[in-house]
């Protein structure tokens, strides 16, 4: 097994920066690549990601660059931390570099809209058969950066690769489990964002704990339905990358997706809400992908469907709740 000492993180958002902090504290040499040279200079001078991770000092040994060649040169491990809808474009830039012998870890939670591909599938599409691990789980970036205990799952078709990633990332505050269910781990981390938008809307509408509990429970049912139809293992969705991530994203005050849902629940148009943040809210694009996937796989996903209609068809959130609550009676567990 090759020794990993030098790591490149492609993406200068909150999560990529958090992982740079975590890994540099472990003694790795870390370089962050950012797409915008002007902001890369801000990161260099301030040693703080003021847009995406304010209040966290970035260690002096973390390097920043807007040059992909510089970011990749001499690196054994490449962490892919770009928003899902920009992933293909960034990977196309990556493809122009020498990727021989490099291993990849994807930490992006999303599904590409047009192709309906998971991010690992986009990696293989653009970069070919790379050595790839997917890491996902309940990971609020600010909590991880502050050293709060956190647990995640590293999944790969190769258990050996998953274990290697486990060794790289694991600390006494960041516990990593392994899995070979890449489909389940990726889908759990992506689809939960839709339910989190719904959770934020219920908060804004003042529905209370009963509604939130029902939403999480029935939302998980929908995630399992689609996931198993797409080839994932059912048990994965009851683990960290499924139920764990779903819970965190639906209740955390730092959840971007829950925040967006809350703003939508207050009656604000989606376009106006998105203007209020520099951060990408993955659940917006994922809602469209999930809606299309539910049609493709003929899977019933009433909550995801209503969120799609609220976001993309301007359906009133109160009406969406009414339509969910007045669906035909069913036995629990019935599809």
QUIDA-V24281 format. One line per field, one symbol per residue. psi: psi as a letter, one per 30 degrees, with the letter a starting at -180 (. if undefined). burial: 1 if it has 24 or more other C-alpha atoms within 12 Angstrom, else 0. A space follows every 10 residues. Layout:
psi->???
burial->???
This chain:
psi->kkkkfkkkjj khaeeeeeee eeeeffgljk kkkkfjeeee eeeeefhkif efikfjkkkf fklklgjeee efkgkfkkkj hlkeffeeee eeeeffljgk fklkkkgkjl kkdefgklee eeeeeefail jkkkklajij eeeeeggkkk klkjklfjee eeeeeeeefk affjkklllg ieeeeeeefe ffeeeeeeee eeeefhfaee eeeeeeefee eeeeeeeefg glkefefgae fceeeeeeff fkfgjeeeee eeeeffgkke eeefffkfkk jefeeeeeee eeeeeeghkk ieeeeeeeee efghkkeeee eeeefglkkl kkfk.
burial->0001011111 1111111111 1111110111 1111100011 0011001111 0110011110 0111111101 1111111111 1111111101 1011000010 0111111111 1110011111 1110001001 1111111111 1111100001 1111111000 1111110111 1001111111 1111111111 1111111111 1111100000 1100111111 1111111101 0111011111 1111111111 1101111111 1111100111 0011000011 1111111111 1111000011 1111111111 1000111101 1001000000 00000
